[in-house]
């Protein structure tokens, strides 16, 4: 004969003792409910586990897509820079009257593989600078650190030099009708009448506030032009 169990609940008062009689059938029913409850918990865990795995996979896919998108933007930026360089190369070829410009060699007169372009203002007047911007007046404003070399963007003759202890001015002209003017916080190191070559140092930036501002202008046959149309290399 299958028997149940008796549960005795005792308190401090001996008279207050309760007995709960659970038959075998009741125990069996409770066991079935316990198994069903455990199965339900396992089912919930499996469902939420799948949801968590899917969410983790989705987050990983989104992270990878963001990385690929960033790489795509980098590639597009490089393509734009290459296109800009090609356009500048084409303009330079038109100025030189040749079909293709294969390369640039500055200040090397004994090189016959490349055309001499030192009369073209093809670089920035600072080898190292913090920032530059083109204004509406076709001037390039440059911010450089103190004690940085200011170089001549073009070969030619120095026609004007001035310095008031804080700001300097240097003008360079050549026989091709090109004139460049540099103004700002720099100390000239050249004299009027000096013949200089492209990329030769013509001054040193000076300033006590940490940033030296320069202004760069280009004239072609006495007409002020955009300096960036000629720049093909430089500090930035």
N, C-alpha and C positions, 0 to 999 in steps of 0.2 A: 504494500500500500504506500503510495506516494504521499508524503506529508509536506506541509508548508513550514513556515517559520513564524516564530513569535518575537516581536520587537517590544522590549520593555523600556519604557521611558520613566526614569526615576528622578525625583526632585529631592530637595532637602527635607521636605516633610514626608515621612514614611507612609502617611496615609494617602498622599497624592501620587500614586503610582499608576501609570497607564500602560496597558498592554494592547499592542496592535497585532492582530493575527492575519498573516498573509498566507493564503492558500497556494498550493502548487500552481494552480491555474492562473492566479493573479501574478505570481512570479513569472510565469511564462509570458503573460501579456506584457509585463513590464520589460522583459528581455527583448521582446519583439519591438516595442517602442524605442528602446535604447539603440537597437541595431538600426532602426529606421532613422533615428536622429543622427547617429554617427554617419550613416550613409549620406544624409542630407548635408552635413557639415563637409564631408569629403567632396560632394558635388559642388558646393559653393567655393571651396578652395580651388578646385580644378577650373571652374569658370573664371574666377578672379585671377588665377594664375595665367590663364590664356590671355585675359585682357591685359595684364601687366606685361607679358611677353610681347604682345602686339604693340602696346604703347612704347616699349623700349625699342622695338624694331623701327617704329615710325619716327621716334626721336633720332635714331641713328641715321635714317634715310634723310630726314630734314637737315641734319648736321652735314651730311655728305653733299646734299644739294647746295647748301650755303657755301661750302668750300669750293665746289665746282663753279658756282656763280661768281665767286670772288676771283677764281683763276681765269674765268672767261672775261671778266672786266679787265684784268691785267693784260690778257692777250690782246683785247681790243685797244687798250691804251698803247701797247707797243706797236700795234698795226698803225694807229694814228700817228705816232711819232715817226715810224718808218716812212709813212706817206708824206709827212711834213718834210723830212730830210730829202726825200726824192724830189719834192717840189722845189726846195732850195737848191738842190743839185741842178735841176733843170734851168732855174733862173741864172745860176752861176755859169752854166754852159752857154746860155744865150748872151750873157755879158762878155764872155771870152770868145764867142764866135766859134765854138766847137760843138760837136755833136754829143760827146759824152765826156764828163769829167771823172776820171778814174780815181783821183785821190788828191790830197792837199799836202804840200810840203812848204813850210814857211821858213824864210831866212836861210835857204840853201841855194845859192846861186849856181853851184856846179851840178845841180840835178836837172837833167834834160828830159826825164820821163814825164814830168808834170809841167804844166804851164805856170808861169810866174803870175801869181794873183796878189802879190803884196800891195799893189796899189788899190785893192778893194778892201773896204773896212769889214773884214769877214769874221771878226771876233769881238767879244766884249772887252771893254777897257780895264777890266779887273779879272785876274786869274782866279781869285777866290772872293765870293761875295755872298751875302745872306739872302738877299731878295732883289728882284728887278721888276719894273712895270713900265709899260709904254703909255704915255700920256696922249691927250688929244692933240697936243702941239707937236707930235712926232719927236718927242724926246724920251729917252730911256732914263728913268730914275733908278739909281742903284744904291743899295745899302750894303756897306762893307764894314769889316772890323778895322780897328786902327792898325797902323804899321803893315799894311798890305800894299804890294806893288801895284801901281797904276801903269798900264801898258798902252802903247800906241796901237790902235786897231788897224793902222794903215802906214805904209812907208811914205815918206815925204820930208818936207822941210818945216821946221818950227818957225811960224810967222808971228806968234804972239805968246808972251809969258807974263804972268803977273801973280803976285802973292802978297796978301795983306797981313800975314801972320796967323790967319785962321782959314781962309779959303784961297784957292788957287784957280788959275785959268790957263789952259794950254790949247793953242790952235795949231793944227798941222794941215798942210796942203801938199798936193802933188800935181804933176803935169797932166794927169788924166782928168782934171776938173773935180777931184774929190777933196773936200775939206771936212775935218772933224774938229769939234769943239768939246773940250772937257772942262767942267766947272764943278766946284764943290770943296769939301774939306780934305784937301790934299796939298802937299808941299811939292811944287815942281822941282825936278833935278836936271832940267835941260835949259838951254839958252836959245834966244832968238837967233835964227840963221843956222842952227844945227841940223844936220841931215840924219834922220833916224830911220830905222827899219821897223817893219811890222813886228809886234810883240816885244819891242824894246821898252824898258822901264823909263817912264817920263815923270814919275812922281811917287810919293809915298803918302798913304792916307793918314790923316792926323785927326784926333778928336779925344775929348776927355769923358764924353758921355757913353762910350762903348760902341756907338754906331756912327759911321761916317757916310754922309749922303753925297752922291755924285750925280751930275747931270751930263748926259751924252747926246750930242747932236751930230747929224751928218748932212752935208750939203753936196749936191751934185750939180755942177755948172751953176753955182750960186742959188740953187733951188733946194729948199729944205725938204728932205725926204725921210721916210720911215727907216730907221737904222736896222730894224729886224729883217728887212728884205735882203740884206747882205750877209747877215750873221749866219755862219755855217758851223762855227765851233766856238767854244768858250768855257767859262767856269761853270755855267749851268746848262 
